Amino acid sequence: MNYYEDAAATCFAGMEFREGYVAVLSKVRFFLGSRHEKTKYVDKTKFQGSIDGKTFTDIFTFDENIHSGWNYREYNTSATQPKYRFYRFYSDSKYACEISEAELTGVESIDSSTDTHECTPKLHFDGSVKELTNKVKYSSSITPMLSAISPRYGTVVGGDDVTFTGTGLSATADDYNIVIDGITCPVKTASVTAVTCTTGKRPGLVKSSLEINIKGKGIVSTKGLVFIYANYWSADTTWGGEFAPMEGESVYVPKGLNLLVDVDSTPKLKAVIVEGQLIFAPHKDPNHERYFDAMYIFIHMGSLEVGTEEFPYTSKLTITMHGTVADPYLPIYGNKVIGVRNGKLDMHGIKRLRTWTEMEKTEEVGSTQITLREEVDWVAGEYIVIAPTDYEVDHAEKRKILAIDKTIKDKPVITLDKALEYQHFAETQ
């Protein structure tokens, strides 16, 4: 993303895509650091799109709902999705385009409103390029596409029924050739909207992959969806027929192995080294809680998943890191740490209306209730932290929510499990 600001204080931070293509967006997110002043952006900064790079259209303007951290805009229907070659954050005010980080989610598509497209194939051979006579024609109306896979995970011993849902599929089971991680998945049932197959046993360590081929239709567009063969923590076969790790032991997750934590709690482990995938799958009960304890978790060229943006973690999980100042340090990372080196850490819970807000009025020592300035979707049983408003950082107070009175929608009253020990100031001066 290129940032530009001229002497007249006009600024923009923009990006562009290949000529002849547009980026069809499903999500825009941008990050504002805590040092950024909200007033610099509200009603001043715009996110815009353009086809030619000269004439820009406003997609959205920053409003009072922006905050420090990640901000999101989602477009769930084709009618609302932005479709432009150029995108930018733009403002006439100085410094109002200082976005710490931005991410666009979508697909890069040929800039055409028709459902067919022809192109001339080129043969590259021995340093020369030759255009072929016959053209290739693409048609979206006859291209089969996936929209969902259920379940997302299955055991490496096989025998799981997996359903692929989509459009343009075939109702004839014999038309399919489904291959997951190089293993054929025989089809049980099929329709034009869904096909179910039974997984085979997957030995060895391989990267997750999926290919579905339909006779007369070709390869199905999977849109990045994959079925994950996983080794379940609770299964003896995961540990070579022996016992699961015990307290003080270490766990190594090699590349090509997907270790799924399906137990309610683990012993306090020494080190967990992840070069493959360590996955925490949510429980069907939203109030179910898992506990994972370790001294070190180091993700090296692998990933740790506690829900993703598309598939958030919907139950409860507590990961506790143990250690003292005297424990050995991992070089660069330290101790009692989750370290990531060329890896991925995904933690996504259920989306909330807002995760923080302001108090409506000052609450004194001994108060067991606080009134907020905005509507929230918090519920009884959850915990909140009330920030200090004096010069003592340890005057932040953690409290459990006992009840929420939402009689006045935008002025909810929260009943706390314990009286406040410090004054929390909430006035404008």
Secondary structure by P-SEA (a helix, b strand, c coil): cbbbbcccccccccccccccbbbbccbbbbbbccccccccccccccccccccccbbbbccccccccccccccccccccccccccccccccccccccccccbbbbbccccccccccbbbbbbbbbcccbbbbbcbbbbbbcccbbbbcccccccccccccbbbbbbbcccccccccbbbbcccbbbbbccccccbbbbbbcccccccccbbbbbbccccccccccbbbbbcccccccccccccccccccbbbbbcccbbbbbcccccccccbbbbccbbbbbbcccccbbbbbbbcbbbbcccccccccccccccbbbbbbbbbcccccccccccccccccccbbbbbbcccccccbbbbcccccccccbbbbcccccccccbbbbbbbcccccccbbbbbbcccccccccbbbbbbcccccbbbbbccc
